[in-house]
Amino acid sequence: MTKGDLYHARDRLREVTQLRERLDTMEGGIYSPKGQQLSRTPRGGGGGRTMEDIVAAHGKLQDRYYRQLRELLQLQLEIEQACIPLPPMERMVIRARYIEGKPWDVVAKDIGYEAAQTHRFHSNALRLLAAV
């Protein structure tokens, strides 16, 4: 696994939070009283959507989001598995930087080291990952 692979993964894994929020909103919205308001009287023009159409479209979108979420979580699992042989500090740096998407100053603060040492952990992790 290379640095480029990790950066690409980091960008994709940012979607996990967004997808979870969308799914929570969708699941709450379809069943809440503030959901889609339909009138009992049909309107002219035949352009109205029935409740069945709305629920079907909602279900398809929800299925798509769950499928994307599963793919992204599989990618996260692959990164975690690749990090198993790394020493603990290197593993924590990779996880914080690429899975959690934290900036370098936050990564350094979280692991309790200065920025220079944090970057050494990172370099060592990349070297070890490339060798796998």
C-alpha positions in Angstrom: 0.0 0.0 0.0 1.5 3.3 -1.1 1.0 6.9 0.1 -1.1 7.5 -3.0 -3.4 4.6 -2.2 -3.8 6.0 1.3 -4.6 9.5 0.1 -7.2 8.1 -2.4 -8.7 6.0 0.4 -8.8 9.0 2.7 -10.8 11.0 0.2 -13.3 8.2 -0.3 -13.6 7.4 3.4 -14.8 11.0 4.0 -18.0 9.9 2.4 -18.7 7.4 5.3 -19.9 10.2 7.6 -21.9 11.9 4.9 -23.6 8.6 3.8 -24.5 7.8 7.4 -26.0 11.2 7.9 -28.0 10.9 4.8 -29.3 7.5 5.7 -30.2 8.7 9.2 -32.1 11.6 7.6 -33.8 9.4 5.1 -34.9 6.8 7.7 -36.2 9.5 10.0 -37.8 11.5 7.3 -39.9 8.9 5.6 -41.6 7.8 8.8 -41.9 11.2 10.5 -45.0 13.3 10.5 -43.0 16.0 8.7 -42.4 13.6 5.8 -43.9 13.9 2.4 -47.4 15.5 2.5 -49.9 14.1 0.1 -53.3 15.4 -0.5 -56.3 13.0 -0.6 -57.6 14.6 -3.8 -56.0 13.8 -7.1 -54.8 16.7 -9.1 -55.2 17.1 -12.8 -52.5 16.6 -15.3 -51.4 13.1 -14.2 -48.0 14.4 -13.2 -48.4 13.6 -9.5 -46.4 10.9 -7.9 -48.2 8.2 -5.8 -47.0 7.3 -2.4 -45.9 3.9 -3.9 -43.6 5.8 -6.4 -42.1 7.9 -3.6 -41.5 4.9 -1.3 -40.0 2.9 -4.2 -37.6 5.8 -5.2 -36.7 6.3 -1.6 -35.9 2.6 -1.2 -33.7 2.5 -4.3 -31.8 5.5 -3.1 -31.4 4.1 0.3 -30.2 0.7 -1.2 -27.6 2.7 -3.2 -26.3 4.5 -0.1 -26.0 1.3 1.8 -24.1 -0.4 -1.0 -21.7 2.6 -1.2 -21.3 2.5 2.6 -20.5 -1.2 2.5 -17.8 -0.6 -0.2 -16.3 2.2 1.8 -16.2 0.2 5.0 -14.5 -2.6 3.1 -11.8 -0.2 2.0 -11.4 0.9 5.6 -11.1 -2.7 6.7 -8.4 -3.3 4.0 -6.4 -0.3 5.4 -6.8 -1.6 9.0 -5.6 -5.1 7.9 -2.6 -3.7 6.1 -1.7 -1.8 9.3 -1.7 -4.8 11.6 2.0 -5.6 11.3 3.0 -1.9 11.9 4.3 -0.8 15.3 1.6 0.9 17.4 2.6 4.5 16.9 2.9 4.1 13.1 -0.5 2.4 13.1 -2.1 5.2 15.1 -0.6 7.8 12.7 -1.9 6.0 9.6 -5.4 5.6 11.2 -5.6 9.2 12.4 -4.3 10.7 9.1 -6.0 8.5 6.5 -9.0 6.9 8.1 -10.0 9.7 10.4 -8.7 12.4 8.0 -7.1 14.5 10.7 -4.6 17.3 9.9 -1.0 16.8 10.9 -1.1 19.1 13.9 -4.1 17.2 15.4 -2.4 13.8 14.6 0.7 14.9 16.5 -1.3 16.2 19.4 -3.4 13.0 19.6 -0.4 10.7 19.7 1.5 13.0 22.1 4.6 13.7 20.0 6.0 16.7 18.2 5.3 17.2 14.5 8.8 16.0 13.4 8.5 12.7 15.3 5.0 12.2 14.0 6.3 12.6 10.4 9.1 10.1 11.2 6.4 7.6 12.4 4.5 8.3 9.2 7.6 7.8 6.9 8.4 4.6 8.7 4.8 3.4 8.3 4.8 4.1 4.6 8.1 2.3 4.2 6.8 -0.7 6.0 3.5 -0.7 4.1 5.3 -0.6 0.8 7.4 -3.6 1.8 4.3 -5.7 2.4 
